[in-house]
């Protein structure tokens, strides 16, 4: 017969009661506390430590493969198709609305700005918006409240750069506005489906950053078919969620020769990890491999401008300064310190044009 060990019920009950009433019961027993301690224990496996260009390249190859893998599976490529839907002329540019087929079952809406006075082949900038949706970023369907928001945060950088002679392509990022699916819970405006996009992407082995960057890559395919676009001078820029995408896009696409990242560059552990953010900012596993400077370092020495408000509550400036110092060291190792710059301006979670035109002229020659 199998022997069973008998534990008297009263004895067990006494043990449970004594634990439940002990003075040394856990005082902090919540997920925020446990994750905070966990982050302090995790040392990223691929933090940058190169001191020579040869060491940099060895690190880059390994880290690049890691981050591309973390960005997940990409949609199946299809032949490029473009539908021209609308055209509206303004004082300094014409704004076209087009649809670019980025995969079999999805068309990315794009507002394509072409300045009237082009001087030969012209640089083009892919512009990626944040969680306010496309409208305030291109001054579309403006209400007085929306206009104030655009003005206060300089959201209309696609328009601004077009007014200054650059071709711009402002993508309706997948999951916003007319591409919305299930509306995010608790969000009344703008139309957005970040939760659905993220959860379904994760379940399919994809990420929201990966598939949204994929759309931007297909828009670059479109830009290269336009005779007015200089294929050697294509850049990317974005604020907030758009800044996050701009941070990853050049990793996936070497045709992006320049990046301007606003309201998104700091430390993972003191920004996205430490406070409430939209789930679509989450890249699973990245903190075990590196920090934001390590991500941007993957496309050094391509020119990068970091734009951060010193009072930004969700991407703390201390983290941005720390990671910028690390990033400057990368460019120093490569002997091209002039290719990285920062605009840490007086303000909050916003765009700034304090340095954008100077930066573009320095690196795109106009």
VOBA-1610 file (N, C-alpha, C; in pm, whole numbers, padded with zeros to 5 digits, always signed):
BEGIN
Unk+00084-00120+00000Unk+00000+00000+00000Unk+00087+00125+00000Unk+00035+00229-00067Unk+00107+00357-00068Unk+00091+00427+00065Unk+00201+00472+00121Unk+00196+00540+00251Unk+00164+00687+00231Unk+00073+00739+00309Unk+00038+00880+00305Unk+00083+00947+00433Unk+00137+01067+00419Unk+00176+01142+00539Unk+00058+01226+00585Unk+00020+01208+00712Unk-00095+01279+00765Unk-00050+01404+00839Unk-00104+01520+00798Unk-00077+01645+00868Unk-00205+01689+00935Unk-00208+01696+01063Unk-00331+01733+01133Unk-00385+01866+01083Unk-00516+01874+01062Unk-00581+01994+01010Unk-00559+02113+01101Unk-00569+02092+01229Unk-00554+02204+01322Unk-00413+02261+01319Unk-00317+02173+01300Unk-00177+02219+01291Unk-00157+02305+01168Unk-00212+02259+01053Unk-00200+02336+00929Unk-00270+02470+00941Unk-00389+02470+01002Unk-00464+02594+01019Unk-00388+02692+01107Unk-00325+02640+01209Unk-00246+02724+01298Unk-00131+02789+01224Unk-00066+02713+01135Unk+00045+02766+01057Unk-00001+02878+00965Unk-00112+02859+00895Unk-00165+02961+00804Unk-00200+03088+00880Unk-00262+03072+00997Unk-00302+03188+01076Unk-00182+03267+01123Unk-00076+03196+01161Unk+00041+03267+01211Unk+00110+03346+01102Unk+00110+03292+00982Unk+00171+03367+00870Unk+00088+03490+00836Unk-00042+03474+00836Unk-00129+03583+00795Unk-00124+03701+00891Unk-00087+03676+01015Unk-00087+03783+01114Unk+00053+03826+01154Unk+00154+03771+01091Unk+00292+03804+01129Unk+00325+03949+01097Unk+00406+04010+01183Unk+00445+04150+01162Unk+00539+04166+01043Unk+00606+04057+01006Unk+00700+04066+00894Unk+00638+04026+00761Unk+00505+04034+00749Unk+00439+04009+00621Unk+00488+04111+00519Unk+00491+04076+00390Unk+00541+04169+00286Unk+00469+04303+00292Unk+00548+04412+00295Unk+00490+04546+00299Unk+00469+04603+00159Unk+00558+04569+00068Unk+00540+04611-00071Unk+00529+04485-00156Unk+00411+04457-00201Unk+00387+04332-00273Unk+00296+04362-00393Unk+00350+04439-00487Unk+00274+04474-00607Unk+00364+04467-00729Unk+00305+04465-00845Unk+00384+04443-00967Unk+00477+04559-00999Unk+00436+04682-00965Unk+00525+04796-00992Unk+00655+04782-00915Unk+00643+04745-00788Unk+00761+04727-00704Unk+00849+04614-00756Unk+00788+04501-00789Unk+00867+04386-00832Unk+00934+04412-00966Unk+00863+04477-01060Unk+00925+04507-01190Unk+01035+04612-01177Unk+01018+04707-01086Unk+01123+04806-01065Unk+01251+04739-01020Unk+01240+04647-00924Unk+01358+04575-00878Unk+01415+04485-00987Unk+01327+04425-01067Unk+01374+04338-01175Unk+01456+04416-01276Unk+01410+04537-01309Unk+01484+04617-01407Unk+01623+04653-01356Unk+01637+04668-01225Unk+01767+04699-01169Unk+01862+04580-01174Unk+01805+04462-01183Unk+01887+04340-01187Unk+01928+04301-01329Unk+01855+04353-01429Unk+01881+04314-01568Unk+01988+04404-01628Unk+02096+04346-01670Unk+02201+04419-01742Unk+02190+04382-01889Unk+02158+04479-01976Unk+02141+04447-02118Unk+02264+04376-02174Unk+02239+04274-02254Unk+02346+04186-02300Unk+02436+04250-02405Unk+02386+04352-02476Unk+02463+04404-02588Unk+02484+04555-02579Unk+02505+04606-02459Unk+02536+04748-02443Unk+02663+04782-02521Unk+02663+04898-02582Unk+02774+04940-02667Unk+02900+04962-02585Unk+03012+04904-02630Unk+03139+04923-02561Unk+03256+04934-02657Unk+03228+04953-02785Unk+03334+04958-02885Unk+03423+05081-02867Unk+03550+05065-02900Unk+03643+05178-02897Unk+03711+05198-03032Unk+03684+05107-03126Unk+03740+05120-03261Unk+03629+05094-03363Unk+03651+05135-03486Unk+03550+05113-03590Unk+03532+04964-03617Unk+03639+04885-03602Unk+03629+04741-03623Unk+03542+04677-03514Unk+03562+04718-03391Unk+03479+04667-03282Unk+03333+04712-03301Unk+03315+04834-03347Unk+03180+04884-03374Unk+03109+04795-03475Unk+03176+04762-03582Unk+03111+04684-03688Unk+03078+04543-03638Unk+03164+04485-03558Unk+03135+04353-03503Unk+03014+04359-03411Unk+03009+04463-03327Unk+02892+04481-03239Unk+02766+04506-03322Unk+02778+04592-03423Unk+02661+04630-03503Unk+02598+04509-03571Unk+02679+04422-03627Unk+02625+04305-03698Unk+02542+04218-03604Unk+02592+04196-03484Unk+02521+04110-03390Unk+02395+04179-03337Unk+02408+04305-03296Unk+02294+04377-03239Unk+02188+04404-03346Unk+02231+04432-03468Unk+02136+04456-03578Unk+02048+04334-03599Unk+02108+04217-03604Unk+02031+04095-03623Unk+01933+04073-03508Unk+01976+04108-03387Unk+01889+04092-03270Unk+01767+04182-03280Unk+01788+04309-03310Unk+01677+04405-03313Unk+01582+04376-03429Unk+01637+04339-03544Unk+01551+04302-03656Unk+01463+04184-03617Unk+01520+04089-03545Unk+01442+03975-03499Unk+01334+04019-03401Unk+01367+04109-03310Unk+01269+04158-03212Unk+01155+04235-03280Unk+01184+04299-03390Unk+01080+04375-03462Unk+00979+04284-03529Unk+01008+04156-03535Unk+00908+04058-03573Unk+00897+04030-03721Unk+00806+03938-03751Unk+00777+03902-03889Unk+00719+04022-03964Unk+00750+04030-04092Unk+00696+04136-04176Unk+00590+04079-04269Unk+00499+04166-04317Unk+00398+04118-04412Unk+00463+04066-04540Unk+00385+03993-04615Unk+00433+03943-04744Unk+00439+04057-04845Unk+00550+04068-04916Unk+00566+04175-05015Unk+00475+04152-05135Unk+00421+04260-05187Unk+00339+04256-05308Unk+00392+04361-05404Unk+00362+04349-05534Unk+00405+04452-05628Unk+00351+04589-05587Unk+00430+04693-05611Unk+00390+04828-05574Unk+00269+04872-05656Unk+00166+04917-05584Unk+00048+04977-05647Unk+00017+05108-05576Unk-00021+05208-05652Unk-00052+05339-05595Unk-00181+05391-05658Unk-00270+05440-05573Unk-00391+05503-05620Unk-00387+05651-05583Unk-00404+05738-05683Unk-00405+05882-05660Unk-00550+05924-05638Unk-00582+05975-05519Unk-00721+05997-05480Unk-00762+06144-05481Unk-00674+06233-05432Unk-00710+06374-05419Unk-00591+06463-05453Unk-00621+06587-05488Unk-00517+06686-05513Unk-00568+06823-05473Unk-00489+06895-05394Unk-00527+07030-05352Unk-00404+07119-05356Unk-00418+07234-05422Unk-00306+07327-05436Unk-00311+07432-05326Unk-00195+07460-05269Unk-00179+07564-05168Unk-00077+07665-05220Unk-00048+07764-05141Unk+00040+07871-05187Unk+00177+07820-05230Unk+00236+07730-05153Unk+00374+07690-05179Unk+00390+07545-05222Unk+00282+07467-05217Unk+00294+07326-05251Unk+00159+07272-05296Unk+00166+07154-05356Unk+00044+07078-05385Unk+00041+06956-05293Unk-00076+06935-05233Unk-00092+06818-05145Unk-00176+06714-05218Unk-00117+06599-05238Unk-00187+06485-05300Unk-00223+06387-05190Unk-00337+06324-05203Unk-00367+06209-05119Unk-00359+06085-05204Unk-00276+05992-05161Unk-00258+05868-05236Unk-00276+05749-05141Unk-00292+05632-05201Unk-00296+05507-05125Unk-00188+05415-05183Unk-00102+05367-05095Unk+00006+05277-05134Unk-00027+05137-05081Unk-00031+05041-05171Unk-00058+04903-05128Unk+00069+04848-05065Unk+00063+04824-04935Unk+00183+04779-04864Unk+00184+04628-04842Unk+00068+04566-04847Unk+00057+04421-04840Unk-00073+04381-04909Unk-00098+04252-04916Unk-00212+04204-04995Unk-00344+04267-04953Unk-00364+04285-04823Unk-00494+04330-04773Unk-00490+04466-04705Unk-00390+04548-04738Unk-00380+04677-04670Unk-00323+04784-04763Unk-00388+04902-04762Unk-00341+05019-04836Unk-00312+05130-04736Unk-00192+05184-04740Unk-00155+05292-04649Unk-00195+05426-04709Unk-00279+05504-04640Unk-00309+05639-04688Unk-00189+05730-04664Unk-00159+05813-04761Unk-00042+05901-04753Unk-00079+06038-04809Unk-00037+06143-04738Unk-00049+06280-04790Unk+00089+06320-04842Unk+00094+06343-04973Unk+00220+06364-05044Unk+00230+06512-05083Unk+00326+06582-05022Unk+00342+06726-05043Unk+00457+06752-05140Unk+00426+06823-05248Unk+00527+06855-05348Unk+00536+07007-05363Unk+00648+07069-05326Unk+00663+07214-05341Unk+00650+07257-05486Unk+00598+07377-05508Unk+00581+07426-05645Unk+00714+07458-05711Unk+00808+07510-05634Unk+00936+07553-05692Unk+01045+07453-05657Unk+01054+07351-05738Unk+01157+07249-05717Unk+01284+07287-05792Unk+01397+07254-05733Unk+01526+07281-05795Unk+01594+07148-05825Unk+01547+07084-05933Unk+01602+06954-05969Unk+01557+06846-05872Unk+01635+06740-05863Unk+01605+06632-05770Unk+01603+06686-05626Unk+01499+06652-05552Unk+01473+06715-05423Unk+01469+06611-05311Unk+01527+06644-05194Unk+01517+06553-05081Unk+01372+06529-05040Unk+01343+06410-04992Unk+01209+06375-04946Unk+01216+06325-04802Unk+01116+06364-04722Unk+01113+06327-04581Unk+00984+06249-04553Unk+00998+06128-04502Unk+00883+06050-04456Unk+00847+06099-04316Unk+00721+06146-04301Unk+00678+06207-04175Unk+00577+06116-04105Unk+00604+06085-03980Unk+00523+05990-03903Unk+00462+06059-03782Unk+00330+06048-03770Unk+00259+06122-03665Unk+00251+06043-03535Unk+00207+06112-03431Unk+00190+06051-03301Unk+00045+06016-03272Unk+00012+06004-03143Unk-00118+05950-03103Unk-00235+06046-03121Unk-00208+06166-03168Unk-00318+06258-03200Unk-00378+06229-03337Unk-00322+06133-03410Unk-00373+06103-03544Unk-00320+06201-03647Unk-00357+06179-03772Unk-00297+06254-03882Unk-00342+06400-03889Unk-00467+06429-03852Unk-00524+06561-03883Unk-00443+06679-03833Unk-00409+06688-03703Unk-00335+06806-03659Unk-00194+06814-03717Unk-00143+06703-03764Unk-00007+06701-03818Unk+00002+06760-03959Unk-00111+06767-04028Unk-00108+06823-04163Unk-00212+06934-04179Unk-00262+06985-04066Unk-00362+07093-04066Unk-00485+07055-04148Unk-00540+06939-04118Unk-00657+06888-04188Unk-00777+06893-04094Unk-00892+06935-04147Unk-01017+06939-04069Unk-00997+07017-03938Unk-00934+07133-03945Unk-00897+07205-03823Unk-01015+07268-03752Unk-01020+07248-03623Unk-01106+07322-03534Unk-01017+07420-03458Unk-01074+07522-03393Unk-00990+07614-03315Unk-00904+07543-03210Unk-00963+07445-03142Unk-00887+07371-03040Unk-00774+07291-03103Unk-00802+07231-03217Unk-00699+07152-03284Unk-00589+07241-03337Unk-00625+07357-03391Unk-00525+07451-03441Unk-00432+07497-03329Unk-00490+07521-03212Unk-00407+07563-03098Unk-00310+07452-03060Unk-00358+07327-03060Unk-00270+07215-03027Unk-00158+07204-03129Unk-00191+07216-03257Unk-00089+07210-03362Unk+00014+07320-03344Unk-00033+07443-03319Unk+00058+07556-03303Unk+00144+07542-03178Unk+00083+07502-03068Unk+00157+07493-02942Unk+00267+07387-02946Unk+00242+07279-03019Unk+00338+07167-03022Unk+00411+07153-03154Unk+00390+07249-03246Unk+00457+07246-03378Unk+00439+07112-03448Unk+00315+07062-03446Unk+00289+06929-03500Unk+00297+06922-03652Unk+00283+07035-03719Unk+00269+07035-03865Unk+00404+07035-03936Unk+00495+06948-03893Unk+00629+06949-03953Unk+00630+06902-04098Unk+00534+06820-04139Unk+00527+06780-04280Unk+00494+06901-04367Unk+00403+06985-04319Unk+00367+07108-04391Unk+00484+07207-04386Unk+00542+07223-04269Unk+00652+07318-04249Unk+00769+07289-04344Unk+00807+07164-04353Unk+00920+07129-04439Unk+00884+07143-04587Unk+00759+07115-04622Unk+00715+07136-04761Unk+00719+07284-04795Unk+00681+07368-04702Unk+00686+07513-04724Unk+00829+07561-04743Unk+00925+07486-04692Unk+01066+07523-04705Unk+01137+07443-04813Unk+01061+07386-04905Unk+01120+07329-05025Unk+01146+07181-05026Unk+01108+07109-04920Unk+01130+06965-04915Unk+01003+06890-04954Unk+01019+06781-05026Unk+00907+06691-05051Unk+00882+06613-04922Unk+00755+06601-04884Unk+00723+06526-04764Unk+00611+06426-04791Unk+00616+06315-04721Unk+00514+06211-04732Unk+00465+06181-04591Unk+00346+06231-04557Unk+00289+06211-04424Unk+00196+06091-04427Unk+00238+05985-04364Unk+00163+05859-04366Unk+00057+05860-04257Unk-00063+05813-04290Unk-00160+05781-04186Unk-00114+05649-04125Unk-00056+05656-04006Unk+00005+05538-03946Unk-00102+05432-03922Unk-00066+05308-03949Unk-00160+05196-03941Unk-00229+05191-03804Unk-00363+05192-03809Unk-00441+05187-03686Unk-00504+05319-03648Unk-00477+05426-03724Unk-00535+05556-03695Unk-00631+05601-03805Unk-00717+05693-03767Unk-00805+05762-03861Unk-00881+05665-03949Unk-00870+05677-04081Unk-00952+05592-04168Unk-00910+05446-04166Unk-00794+05415-04109Unk-00750+05275-04102Unk-00791+05209-03970Unk-00868+05278-03887Unk-00904+05228-03755Unk-00986+05099-03766Unk-00963+05011-03670Unk-01045+04891-03658Unk-01132+04905-03533Unk-01100+04827-03428Unk-01171+04842-03301Unk-01112+04961-03225Unk-01197+05057-03192Unk-01151+05176-03123Unk-01091+05140-02987Unk-00976+05201-02954Unk-00915+05178-02823Unk-01013+05212-02712Unk-01019+05124-02614Unk-01111+05142-02502Unk-01075+05270-02425Unk-01178+05352-02398Unk-01159+05473-02319Unk-01109+05592-02398Unk-01083+05574-02528Unk-01036+05683-02613Unk-01149+05724-02706Unk-01196+05846-02694Unk-01306+05894-02778Unk-01255+05953-02910Unk-01141+06018-02905Unk-01086+06081-03025Unk-00935+06092-03008Unk-00859+06072-03116Unk-00900+06044-03254Unk-00932+05895-03272Unk-00982+05857-03390Unk-01001+05714-03418Unk-00865+05643-03415Unk-00854+05542-03328Unk-00726+05469-03322Unk-00748+05329-03267Unk-00664+05239-03314Unk-00674+05096-03276Unk-00538+05043-03236Unk-00469+05113-03146Unk-00336+05068-03105Unk-00342+04934-03032Unk-00443+04916-02947Unk-00452+04792-02870Unk-00473+04673-02963Unk-00569+04685-03055Unk-00594+04576-03150Unk-00471+04550-03236Unk-00411+04656-03287Unk-00293+04642-03373Unk-00181+04570-03299Unk-00159+04608-03175Unk-00048+04550-03098Unk-00076+04406-03059Unk-00193+04381-03000Unk-00223+04245-02954Unk-00227+04146-03069Unk-00290+04185-03178Unk-00297+04093-03292Unk-00160+04073-03357Unk-00082+04180-03362Unk+00054+04166-03415Unk+00136+04069-03330Unk+00129+04085-03198Unk+00203+03995-03110Unk+00161+03850-03132Unk+00032+03827-03146Unk-00017+03691-03164Unk+00028+03631-03297Unk+00060+03717-03394Unk+00105+03670-03525Unk+00258+03671-03538Unk+00327+03695-03427Unk+00473+03700-03433Unk+00526+03829-03491Unk+00440+03931-03496Unk+00477+04062-03549Unk+00484+04161-03433Unk+00518+04286-03462Unk+00509+04395-03365Unk+00446+04514-03434Unk+00383+04605-03358Unk+00326+04725-03422Unk+00435+04811-03485Unk+00551+04820-03420Unk+00660+04899-03479Unk+00704+04838-03612Unk+00714+04706-03616Unk+00761+04640-03738Unk+00668+04662-03854Unk+00538+04638-03836Unk+00446+04649-03949Unk+00423+04795-03989Unk+00431+04887-03892Unk+00418+05028-03927Unk+00542+05077-04002Unk+00659+05028-03963Unk+00780+05060-04040Unk+00774+04997-04179Unk+00716+04878-04188Unk+00699+04815-04319Unk+00619+04907-04412Unk+00512+04965-04362Unk+00433+05058-04443Unk+00520+05175-04490Unk+00602+05229-04399Unk+00690+05340-04436Unk+00791+05297-04542Unk+00839+05174-04535Unk+00932+05125-04635Unk+00866+05116-04773Unk+00739+05075-04775Unk+00669+05069-04903Unk+00641+05209-04958Unk+00623+05306-04868Unk+00607+05445-04913Unk+00739+05495-04972Unk+00851+05452-04916Unk+00981+05487-04977Unk+00990+05424-05116Unk+00940+05303-05133Unk+00934+05242-05266Unk+00861+05335-05362Unk+00749+05390-05316Unk+00674+05485-05399Unk+00757+05609-05430Unk+00822+05666-05328Unk+00901+05787-05349Unk+01006+05767-05458Unk+01063+05649-05463Unk+01168+05624-05562Unk+01114+05615-05705Unk+00983+05610-05720Unk+00924+05611-05855Unk+00894+05753-05903Unk+00911+05851-05816Unk+00877+05989-05850Unk+01001+06064-05900Unk+00992+06118-06018Unk+01110+06177-06082Unk+01164+06298-06006Unk+01080+06364-05925Unk+01126+06481-05852Unk+01205+06445-05726Unk+01201+06318-05684Unk+01265+06276-05558Unk+01409+06234-05581Unk+01497+06284-05494Unk+01638+06243-05495Unk+01650+06116-05411Unk+01677+06005-05476Unk+01682+05876-05408Unk+01793+05868-05304Unk+01894+05953-05315Unk+02005+05951-05222Unk+01985+06043-05103Unk+01871+06115-05103Unk+01844+06208-04992Unk+01700+06188-04942Unk+01680+06073-04879Unk+01551+06043-04818Unk+01571+06036-04667Unk+01488+06109-04595Unk+01497+06111-04449Unk+01366+06067-04386Unk+01367+06059-04253Unk+01246+06024-04179Unk+01242+06109-04053Unk+01119+06140-04010Unk+01104+06217-03887Unk+00971+06184-03823Unk+00960+06209-03693Unk+00835+06184-03625Unk+00840+06227-03481Unk+00722+06251-03426Unk+00706+06290-03286Unk+00630+06183-03210Unk+00671+06159-03087Unk+00600+06068-02998Unk+00598+05927-03059Unk+00478+05870-03081Unk+00473+05739-03146Unk+00539+05741-03281Unk+00531+05855-03350Unk+00601+05870-03478Unk+00751+05876-03459Unk+00795+05933-03346Unk+00938+05933-03315Unk+00989+05794-03287Unk+00906+05714-03220Unk+00943+05575-03195Unk+00964+05500-03325Unk+00872+05518-03420Unk+00887+05452-03550Unk+01010+05503-03623Unk+01036+05633-03614Unk+01155+05690-03679Unk+01282+05632-03620Unk+01279+05596-03493Unk+01396+05538-03428Unk+01429+05400-03485Unk+01325+05324-03524Unk+01348+05189-03574Unk+01360+05181-03726Unk+01295+05270-03798Unk+01289+05260-03945Unk+01427+05251-04011Unk+01525+05335-03975Unk+01655+05326-04043Unk+01728+05194-04020Unk+01691+05121-03915Unk+01750+04989-03893Unk+01706+04894-04003Unk+01580+04906-04042Unk+01522+04815-04140Unk+01547+04860-04284Unk+01577+04988-04304Unk+01586+05041-04440Unk+01705+05135-04453Unk+01807+05089-04523Unk+01928+05170-04541Unk+01906+05289-04634Unk+01792+05292-04702Unk+01763+05406-04789Unk+01730+05532-04709Unk+01701+05515-04580Unk+01678+05630-04493Unk+01814+05685-04451Unk+01848+05800-04503Unk+01983+05855-04485Unk+01994+05950-04367Unk+01881+05985-04305Unk+01880+06086-04201Unk+01755+06068-04117Unk+01766+06091-03985Unk+01650+06073-03897Unk+01642+06189-03798Unk+01519+06236-03775Unk+01491+06337-03672Unk+01386+06278-03579Unk+01428+06249-03455Unk+01346+06174-03359Unk+01303+06269-03247Unk+01172+06292-03235Unk+01121+06388-03136Unk+01030+06320-03035Unk+01042+06362-02910Unk+00952+06315-02806Unk+00945+06164-02795Unk+01058+06096-02811Unk+01058+05950-02807Unk+01190+05893-02756Unk+01296+05972-02757Unk+01429+05922-02721Unk+01457+05953-02575Unk+01481+05849-02498Unk+01516+05863-02357Unk+01577+05729-02315Unk+01535+05676-02203Unk+01570+05540-02163Unk+01443+05456-02157Unk+01450+05334-02204Unk+01334+05246-02190Unk+01293+05233-02043Unk+01392+05211-01957Unk+01360+05178-01818Unk+01304+05296-01740Unk+01329+05420-01782Unk+01275+05535-01710Unk+01161+05603-01785Unk+01124+05548-01900Unk+01011+05606-01974Unk+00903+05501-01996Unk+00911+05426-02103Unk+00807+05330-02138Unk+00788+05225-02028Unk+00896+05181-01967Unk+00890+05078-01862Unk+00836+05134-01731Unk+00862+05262-01705Unk+00839+05317-01571Unk+00705+05385-01552Unk+00629+05407-01659Unk+00504+05482-01647Unk+00406+05440-01755Unk+00286+05495-01748Unk+00183+05458-01845Unk+00219+05510-01984Unk+00220+05420-02080Unk+00238+05451-02221Unk+00141+05365-02301Unk+00117+05405-02423Unk+00037+05319-02510Unk+00113+05189-02533Unk+00039+05080-02536Unk+00100+04948-02553Unk+00177+04937-02684Unk+00145+05020-02783Unk+00212+05009-02913Unk+00357+05056-02908Unk+00398+05117-02796Unk+00539+05154-02780Unk+00626+05037-02735Unk+00562+04925-02704Unk+00633+04812-02644Unk+00701+04725-02750Unk+00831+04707-02738Unk+00904+04613-02822Unk+00953+04500-02733Unk+00888+04384-02737Unk+00920+04276-02643Unk+01067+04236-02646Unk+01128+04234-02528Unk+01264+04183-02513Unk+01375+04285-02530Unk+01344+04408-02573Unk+01450+04501-02607Unk+01536+04538-02487Unk+01477+04548-02367Unk+01556+04589-02251Unk+01658+04485-02208Unk+01641+04362-02250Unk+01742+04260-02220Unk+01862+04269-02314Unk+01850+04348-02420Unk+01958+04357-02519Unk+02031+04491-02515Unk+01958+04601-02499Unk+02023+04731-02501Unk+01928+04841-02461Unk+01978+04963-02471Unk+01897+05081-02443Unk+01879+05160-02572Unk+01812+05276-02562Unk+01778+05349-02684Unk+01900+05395-02761Unk+02006+05434-02692Unk+02128+05474-02763Unk+02185+05358-02845Unk+02171+05237-02795Unk+02220+05120-02867Unk+02137+05096-02993Unk+02007+05123-02985Unk+01921+05108-03102Unk+01959+05208-03210Unk+01972+05336-03172Unk+02005+05439-03272Unk+02147+05418-03325Unk+02236+05367-03241Unk+02374+05343-03284Unk+02383+05245-03399Unk+02278+05166-03422Unk+02282+05068-03531Unk+02289+05133-03667Unk+02247+05259-03680Unk+02260+05324-03811Unk+02357+05441-03810Unk+02438+05450-03705Unk+02551+05543-03710Unk+02648+05498-03820Unk+02710+05592-03892Unk+02713+05736-03866Unk+02612+05818-03947Unk+02500+05756-03990Unk+02399+05837-04058Unk+02354+05951-03965Unk+02325+06068-04019Unk+02290+06184-03936Unk+02162+06162-03856Unk+02166+06203-03729Unk+02052+06192-03639Unk+02039+06321-03559Unk+01916+06373-03554Unk+01883+06486-03468Unk+01781+06439-03365Unk+01815+06456-03237Unk+01724+06422-03128Unk+01655+06549-03081Unk+01522+06544-03067Unk+01444+06659-03026Unk+01365+06622-02901Unk+01394+06689-02790Unk+01328+06657-02663Unk+01294+06784-02587Unk+01168+06795-02542Unk+01133+06902-02448Unk+01185+06868-02310Unk+01246+06965-02244Unk+01306+06936-02114Unk+01200+06909-02007Unk+01074+06945-02037Unk+00965+06919-01943Unk+00873+06807-01991Unk+00920+06727-02085Unk+00839+06615-02134Unk+00818+06515-02019Unk+00692+06492-01979Unk+00670+06406-01863Unk+00680+06257-01893Unk+00671+06218-02019Unk+00669+06074-02050Unk+00798+06022-02114Unk+00884+06113-02157Unk+01019+06075-02201Unk+01116+06167-02129Unk+01149+06132-02004Unk+01225+06222-01917Unk+01357+06269-01978Unk+01385+06398-01957Unk+01503+06458-02017Unk+01632+06402-01959Unk+01632+06359-01833Unk+01755+06302-01775Unk+01798+06178-01852Unk+01701+06094-01886Unk+01732+05976-01965Unk+01779+06012-02104Unk+01717+06115-02164Unk+01758+06159-02297Unk+01902+06210-02295Unk+01936+06287-02195Unk+02073+06340-02185Unk+02174+06227-02167Unk+02139+06131-02082Unk+02229+06019-02057Unk+02252+05938-02184Unk+02145+05906-02255Unk+02158+05826-02376Unk+02222+05905-02490Unk+02198+06036-02495Unk+02264+06120-02596Unk+02415+06118-02576Unk+02460+06125-02452Unk+02604+06119-02425Unk+02663+05987-02474Unk+02591+05878-02451Unk+02637+05748-02500Unk+02639+05745-02653Unk+02537+05804-02714Unk+02530+05804-02860Unk+02641+05889-02920Unk+02671+06001-02859Unk+02781+06085-02909Unk+02912+06008-02908Unk+02931+05922-02809Unk+03053+05842-02804Unk+03061+05747-02923Unk+02946+05692-02966Unk+02944+05605-03084Unk+02995+05680-03206Unk+02943+05800-03226Unk+02983+05879-03342Unk+03129+05924-03331Unk+03177+05941-03209Unk+03318+05974-03187Unk+03406+05857-03228Unk+03364+05736-03190Unk+03440+05616-03229Unk+03450+05607-03381Unk+03345+05648-03451Unk+03341+05640-03598Unk+03399+05764-03664Unk+03442+05861-03584Unk+03506+05980-03639Unk+03411+06074-03709Unk+03281+06071-03673Unk+03184+06158-03740Unk+03089+06219-03636Unk+03148+06285-03538Unk+03071+06347-03431Unk+02976+06454-03481Unk+03006+06514-03595Unk+02922+06620-03650Unk+02788+06568-03700Unk+02772+06437-03708Unk+02649+06378-03763Unk+02541+06352-03659Unk+02568+06381-03533Unk+02465+06363-03430Unk+02451+06493-03352Unk+02325+06532-03328Unk+02299+06657-03258Unk+02170+06642-03178Unk+02149+06734-03085Unk+02029+06731-03003Unk+01974+06871-02986Unk+01843+06881-02984Unk+01771+07004-02952Unk+01689+06975-02826Unk+01748+07005-02711Unk+01677+06991-02584Unk+01620+07128-02550Unk+01494+07146-02588Unk+01434+07280-02588Unk+01343+07302-02467Unk+01312+07428-02440Unk+01219+07464-02333Unk+01079+07428-02378Unk+01023+07324-02319Unk+00890+07281-02359Unk+00861+07140-02311Unk+00747+07089-02354Unk+00703+06958-02310Unk+00711+06854-02420Unk+00605+06773-02430Unk+00600+06664-02527Unk+00558+06722-02662Unk+00656+06768-02737Unk+00627+06846-02859Unk+00742+06835-02957Unk+00716+06883-03078Unk+00818+06899-03181Unk+00882+07036-03165Unk+01000+07053-03220Unk+01066+07182-03223Unk+01138+07197-03356Unk+01128+07315-03414Unk+01201+07344-03539Unk+01323+07433-03515Unk+01372+07435-03392Unk+01490+07516-03362Unk+01609+07479-03450Unk+01623+07350-03480Unk+01742+07305-03553Unk+01711+07228-03681Unk+01584+07203-03711Unk+01552+07112-03821Unk+01605+07160-03955Unk+01581+07285-03991Unk+01623+07332-04123Unk+01774+07339-04135Unk+01841+07381-04028Unk+01987+07384-04028Unk+02043+07243-04043Unk+01984+07149-03972Unk+02026+07009-03978Unk+02006+06953-04119Unk+01890+06981-04179Unk+01864+06932-04315Unk+01959+06994-04416Unk+01984+07122-04402Unk+02076+07189-04496Unk+02218+07134-04481Unk+02259+07109-04358Unk+02393+07056-04333Unk+02414+06920-04400Unk+02311+06835-04394Unk+02331+06698-04440Unk+02268+06667-04575Unk+02171+06748-04615Unk+02110+06727-04748Unk+02143+06838-04846Unk+02223+06936-04799Unk+02279+07034-04889Unk+02185+07139-04944Unk+02076+07165-04871Unk+01985+07274-04914Unk+01907+07323-04795
//
